[in-house]
Amino acid sequence: MVEVFRNKNLATRFQILVEIADKGPFVQQRSVARQLKITPQAVSDYVAQLVTDGMLEIEGRSRYRLTGEAVNWIIKILRELDEYNTFILRAINNIAVCPAVAETDLQAGTRVTLKMKNGLLYASAGQDSQATGITVSSARQGEDIGITGIAGIVPLTVGSVSIIKIPGIDAGGSGKVDCNRLKVMLAGCSHVFALGTEAYVALTKTGTVFQYYGAVEGCIEASRSGLSPVVVCVAGETSGLITRLDDAGIDYRITDISGNQD
């Protein structure tokens, strides 16, 4: 659940900080109160608490500035809201028509079994699953097909991310990576991502098929679809990736293969 949805206090703190960020540094508490439809006294109390908590700094009469801690908290909430928005859209789409891959030839109006395989939703004839649906069209095996009337929960185990850490250019970059070892580690991996130019070069040397753009979002999406992706990550990008994975509640493990490792 998104943090600001847990209680009204957090939601109001978030809104006040956003209002100050938008209208600051000079902002009247009465103006914030009108915008949020709460009393000026309530705004004053919240502002005082935000100052005490290190989220706001007062730089003069009606002059406020968000601290770095406040900015980081807002960004964290925005990420959670974005992820929750994606979850809601999927839920709503499932109520209407959800796309799936036909695992067998299917006719319109057929009750089918639904399951996740290789990160995709598959539909097949029969009802021997926790989740079923009804086809809205006909499709041959391997084609996409619309499913409606979904009942039950599609079994899904969230995957984990394997992070392979390599040195940045200041420490030798891809030249310090044992590419033969990297190639062996990636053997059989179907979803590989590169985070950082040095990672791009290292993976290119191994001849591995990988994705470069949107690596962080891609590995999170893959994990949520039940896959276990691998991210070859430059040392300087590792902490940011870990933060995103922690926020998304996705498990991970790190292996360092810089040239001076055994």
Secondary structure, 3 states (H helix, E strand, C coil): CCHHHCCHHHHHHHHHHHHHHHHCCECCHHHHHHHHCCCHHHHHHHHHHHHHCCCEEEEECCEEEECHHHHHHHHHHHHHHHHHHHHHHHHHHHHCCEEEEECCCECCCCEEEEEEECCEEEEEECCCCCEEEEECCCECCCCEEEEEEEEECCCCCCCCEEEEEECCHHHCHHHHECHHHHHHHHCCCCCEEEECHHHHHHHHHHCCCCECCCHHHHHHHHHHCCCCCEEEEEHHHHHHHHHHHHHHCCCEEEEECECCCC
